[in-house]
Amino acid sequence: MPHVLIAGCGDLGGKLAELLVAYGAEVTGLRRSDKPLPTGVQAVIADVTRVESLQGLGDLKPDFLVYCVAAGEQTDENYRAIYVQGLYNVLLALTPAQSLKHVFFVSSTRVYGQKVETILNESTPAQAADFGGERLLEAEYLLSNLPCPSTVLRLSGIYGEGRTQMLKLARQPERWQRQNPWTNRIHRDDAARFIAFLLDMVIKKETVDPCYIVTDSRPAPQWVVLLWIAKQLKMDTNGLTAPPIKGGKRLSNFRMRLTGFELKYEDYRAGYATLLRK
């Protein structure tokens, strides 16, 4: 039975933990708060930015690490602490055990700061345009020195239960009439399912690539998404005119789908329809 350590067992990490327990894995969830974790998950209360709180982590001897933290603030200092120093601290704490068979790092498509017309994929050089993208790339680079294989998961905009910013924005047409960039998204449940899918591939000794863009199958202009949501909410959309598409980027999930993984929510309509029903 494989032992998976999820560092950052919050929304996404918690859903992943739930799936892995159902699959029969031994799961340890590391998080700062003492908020209950899914049934069957062993809890470790620690802060990845505080080395002293991670002492003894290596005694767990996990087979796999999923580093799945989330920045608490949109600042360079916080991103460096959480993603770069935090990942370094966790890897350092686990080094003496020498038990890791594979490391998964949940990154973001924020590393692609370029604004181009072409569809971007994993072969496209990442060109960070802000501190967030730069720190994520710095953290990704830490994986190159590991004695075991690793995989970077660059997630696009996560949405799902509890992540309803777009639903709120759709109710304010005066705001979303101002801009219309390309957008990409991935449902929280599909992101968790894909990580679990890759873990299963590794356990079965199947080939897993070092990097995946994790996104759904339909990039869309923000205005198109918001207009569709507004119509589902029975709002009066007469007279609304789409501004020109400007900015953002389009991302390909071809490599993700090449693994054989099947999305439950192929596009924004499938995902947001479920949220609206709830």
Residue pairs with C-beta under 8 A, 6 or more apart in sequence:
1 24
1 25
1 26
2 25
2 26
2 63
2 64
2 199
2 203
3 25
3 26
3 27
3 28
3 60
3 61
3 62
3 63
3 64
4 20
4 25
4 26
4 27
4 28
4 62
4 63
4 64
4 65
4 66
4 199
5 28
5 30
5 57
5 60
5 62
5 64
5 65
5 66
5 94
6 13
6 16
6 17
6 27
6 28
6 29
6 30
6 66
6 68
7 13
7 30
7 48
7 65
7 66
7 67
7 68
7 69
7 86
7 90
8 30
8 31
8 48
8 67
8 68
8 69
8 70
8 106
9 17
9 29
9 30
9 31
9 37
9 41
9 43
9 68
10 31
10 68
10 70
11 70
11 162
11 163
11 188
12 68
12 70
12 106
12 158
12 188
12 191
12 192
13 29
13 31
13 66
13 68
14 29
14 37
14 38
15 188
15 189
15 192
16 66
16 68
16 192
16 195
16 196
17 27
17 29
17 37
17 38
17 41
18 38
18 41
18 192
19 192
19 193
19 196
20 27
20 196
20 199
21 27
21 38
21 39
21 40
21 41
23 196
23 200
25 199
26 42
27 40
27 41
27 42
28 41
28 42
28 43
28 44
28 60
28 62
29 37
29 38
29 41
29 42
29 43
29 44
30 44
30 45
30 46
30 48
30 57
30 90
31 37
31 43
31 44
31 45
31 46
32 45
32 46
32 47
33 45
34 43
34 45
37 43
44 57
44 60
45 53
46 53
46 54
46 57
47 53
48 54
48 69
48 82
48 85
48 86
48 87
48 89
48 90
49 81
49 82
49 85
49 86
49 89
50 89
51 89
51 92
51 93
54 89
54 90
54 93
55 93
57 90
57 93
57 94
58 93
58 94
58 95
58 96
58 97
58 99
59 97
60 97
61 97
61 99
62 94
62 97
62 99
62 100
63 99
63 100
63 101
63 102
64 100
64 101
64 102
64 103
64 104
64 199
64 202
65 90
65 91
65 94
65 100
65 102
65 103
65 104
66 104
66 106
66 195
66 199
67 86
67 87
67 90
67 103
67 104
67 105
67 106
68 106
69 82
69 83
69 86
69 106
70 82
71 78
71 79
71 82
71 83
71 132
72 78
72 82
74 132
75 131
76 131
76 135
79 131
79 132
79 135
79 136
80 135
80 138
83 135
83 136
83 138
83 139
84 135
84 138
84 139
84 142
87 105
87 139
87 142
88 142
91 103
91 142
91 146
94 100
98 147
100 146
100 147
100 148
101 148
101 149
101 202
102 148
102 149
102 150
102 151
102 199
102 202
102 208
103 143
103 146
103 148
103 149
103 150
103 151
104 150
104 151
104 153
104 195
104 198
104 199
105 139
105 140
105 143
105 150
105 151
105 152
105 153
106 153
106 155
106 195
107 136
107 139
107 140
107 152
107 153
107 154
107 155
108 132
108 133
108 136
108 154
108 155
108 156
109 154
109 155
109 156
109 184
109 213
109 215
109 249
109 251
110 128
110 130
110 132
110 133
110 136
111 126
111 128
111 133
111 136
111 137
111 140
111 154
112 120
112 124
112 126
112 127
112 133
112 154
112 249
112 251
113 126
113 127
113 128
113 129
113 130
113 133
114 120
114 127
114 129
114 249
115 247
115 248
115 249
116 249
118 250
119 219
119 250
119 251
119 252
120 213
120 249
120 250
120 251
120 252
121 213
121 251
121 252
121 254
121 255
122 154
122 209
122 211
122 212
122 213
122 255
126 133
126 137
128 134
128 136
128 137
140 152
143 150
143 152
149 202
149 208
149 210
150 210
151 198
151 208
151 209
151 210
151 211
151 212
152 210
152 211
152 212
153 191
153 194
153 195
153 198
153 211
153 212
153 214
154 211
154 212
154 213
154 214
155 186
155 191
155 214
155 215
156 184
156 185
156 186
156 213
156 214
156 215
156 216
156 251
157 183
157 184
157 185
157 186
158 185
158 186
158 187
158 188
158 191
159 165
159 166
159 185
159 186
159 187
159 188
159 271
159 272
159 275
160 187
160 188
160 189
160 271
160 275
161 188
161 275
161 278
163 188
164 275
166 225
166 226
166 229
166 272
167 229
167 233
167 272
167 275
167 276
169 175
169 176
169 226
170 176
170 226
170 229
170 230
170 233
170 235
171 230
171 233
171 235
173 226
173 230
173 235
173 237
173 240
176 222
176 223
176 226
177 223
177 240
177 241
177 243
178 243
179 222
179 243
179 246
179 247
180 221
180 222
180 223
180 242
180 243
180 244
180 245
180 246
181 221
181 222
181 245
181 246
181 247
181 248
182 219
182 220
182 221
182 222
182 245
182 247
182 248
182 249
182 250
183 219
183 220
183 221
183 222
183 225
183 248
184 215
184 216
184 219
184 249
184 250
184 251
185 215
185 216
185 268
185 271
186 214
186 215
186 216
187 216
187 263
187 264
187 265
187 271
189 264
189 265
190 216
190 263
190 264
190 265
191 214
193 261
193 264
194 212
194 214
194 256
194 261
197 259
197 261
198 208
198 212
198 259
201 207
201 208
201 259
202 208
208 259
209 255
212 255
212 256
213 251
213 252
213 253
213 255
213 256
214 253
214 256
215 251
215 253
215 256
216 253
216 263
216 265
216 266
216 267
216 268
216 271
217 253
217 257
217 263
217 266
217 267
218 266
218 267
218 268
219 249
219 250
219 251
220 267
220 268
221 242
221 245
221 248
222 248
223 242
223 243
223 245
224 242
225 268
225 272
227 237
227 240
227 242
228 268
228 269
228 272
229 272
229 276
230 237
231 237
232 272
232 273
232 276
233 276
253 263
257 263
264 270
265 271
265 274
